[in-house]
Amino acid sequence: MTEVDLSKIEKAVSMILEAVGEDPEREGLLDTPKRVAKMYAEVFEGLNKDPRQYFETVFHENHDEVVLVKDIPFHSMCEHHLVPFFGHAHIAYIPRNGVVAGLSKLARAVETTAKRPQLQERITSTVANAMMDMLNPIGVYVIIEAEHMCMTMRGIKKPGAKTVTTVARGIYEHDDVKRAEILSLLK
């Protein structure tokens, strides 16, 4: 596990402030490099974590129908611009042989996966793959909706535009009726 080099981040932030024409010694900016370094350590704390860890402990229930956790809030940092994107994840799965995960584990898997320089598409597939690997469910369907600040505050400048990504595994890959069931539950 690699430790975050806070002093290196502080130096880099000071250099960025100088490069854009600011004075890092100005009163309002004196502690900014330190604050940014602490923030980066926090928002990138998922770099050395594997979301599959949350599915190591399972429970056995007599349940073989859909489990859906929707509206899981998350935030991440776009790996292309290092600005935030944020939104909600919706995760559905059908347990196999009654093997279920704690509901909070789905949210933890999203959070851990999001806390690294990231792409929305990768979060979606990483969570789905972790669940398939560890729970061996009949199917997993992950939907993520997010607003990307790289589209809001720079470039095209379209605040409110949402990106939706989906990943279907198992039965959801080919069963349109099962997928439609999840979509209707999300409305």
N, C-alpha and C positions, 0 to 999 in steps of 0.2 A: 504494500500500500504506500503510495507516494504522498508525502506531506505537502501541503500547499505552502509555497515560499512567499510568505506575506511581504517580506522586505523587497523581493524582486517585483511584486505587483506594485508596491508603493513607489518604487523608482520609475516604473513604467508609466504610472498615472501622472507623476510629476512631469515626466518627459512629454506626455500627451498634452497636458495643460500648457506647457511652454510652447509646444509645436503649434497649438491653435492661437497663440498670442496672449495667453493668460500669464499671470504672475502667481506661481504656486506659493509664494510667501505672503500673498494678500491675506488679510485676516479671515475672510470667509472661506478660503481654500486651504488654510494651514493644516487642518486635519483630514482634508478630503482624501488624499492618497491612503491614509490609514483606514478610513471608513470604507473606501472602495475595496481595499484588500480584504477586510473582514466580510464584506458583502459577497465578494467572489468566492471566498472559502465556503460560505453558507449556500449560495445558489448553485455551486458546482460540487456539493458534497456527495452526489450520487455517482461520481466518476469511478470510484473504487468499490462500488456495491453492485451486487447481482440481484435483480428483481426476483429471480427464482427462489431466493432464500425465504421469501414470504409464503411460499407454497410447500415448504418442507413439512409443516405440521398440518395435518388434515383431520377431518372428522368424518364419521360414517353415519349417514342419515338415510332413512328410507325416502329419498327424494330423487326423482329421475326426470324432472321437468325443468324449465328455464329458471335460472337464477340471474337476476339483472340488478346491477347497481348502476344508477344513472346520476348524471349531474355531479360527477367527481371533479371539483375544481383543481386546477393545476396551473403552474407557470413554469416557463423554461426560458432558455436563452438561445436564440437563433445562432447556429454555428457560423453562418455566413457574415453576420453583421454585429454579433454580440449585443443585440438588443432583445428585449423580452418578447415572448408571445405567451398568450394565456387563454384559457378556455375551460372546457369541460370534457371529461371522458365518460363514456357509457360502455360498460362491460357486461356481456351476457355469456353464460355458458350453460351447457347441459351436463350435469354430472354423470359419470359412468360408475355403475355399481355403488351408488350412494356416496362417492367420495367428494366431499365439499371442503372448501377453504373458508376460513373466517372472513366475513364480509369486509372488515377493515383491511385485510391483506390485499384486496384488489386495489384499494385506494393507495396503499403503501407501495405497491408495485408501480403504479402510475407516477407517484411522487419521486421515487428513487430514479426511475428511468428519465424523468423530466429534468432532474437536477444534474445536468451536464450540458456542455455545448451540444445542441441537438437539432434534429429535424423532426417535424411533426409526424411525417411518414414513418420514421424510425421508432418513435415512441409507440405508435400504433402496433407495428409488427413485433417489437420487442416484448410488449406486454402479452400479446396473443401467443407468441412462441413460448414464453416462460410458462404460461398456463398450460399449454399443450404438453410441454416437456414434463412438467411436474405433477399435473392433476390427471393427465390422460383422459380428458372429458370427451364426450361424444362430439362436441363442437364448442367453438369460442367465436364470438363476434365482438370486435372492438371498434367503437366509433369515437373519433375525437373531433371536436369543433373548437377552433381557436382563432383569435385575432392576433395578427402579427404586426408588431410595431415597425418592422422594416418596411411594411406596406403603408403604415399609417403616418409615420413621421418623416419618411424620406422616400425617394423614388416616386412611385405613382401617387402617394399621398391620398389614400382612400380609407379614412377611418370607418370602422364598423363592418368592413368586409370580413367575412368569416371563411376560413378554409375547413373543409370537412374531409377527413380521411377515414377509411374503413379497412379492416382486415377480417376476413372470414376464414376460419379453419375448421376442419372436420366436416360435419354435416352441413354447416352453413355455407360451405364452398359451392354446393350444388343444389341445395334445397331452397328454392325461392319462397316456398310457403313458410318455412322456418325463419328465413330472413325477414319476411314481411311481418311475421308475428313480433319480432323485436322492434321493428320500425313503428308498428302500431302502438306498442307499449311506451315508446318514447314520446308520443304525441300527447 
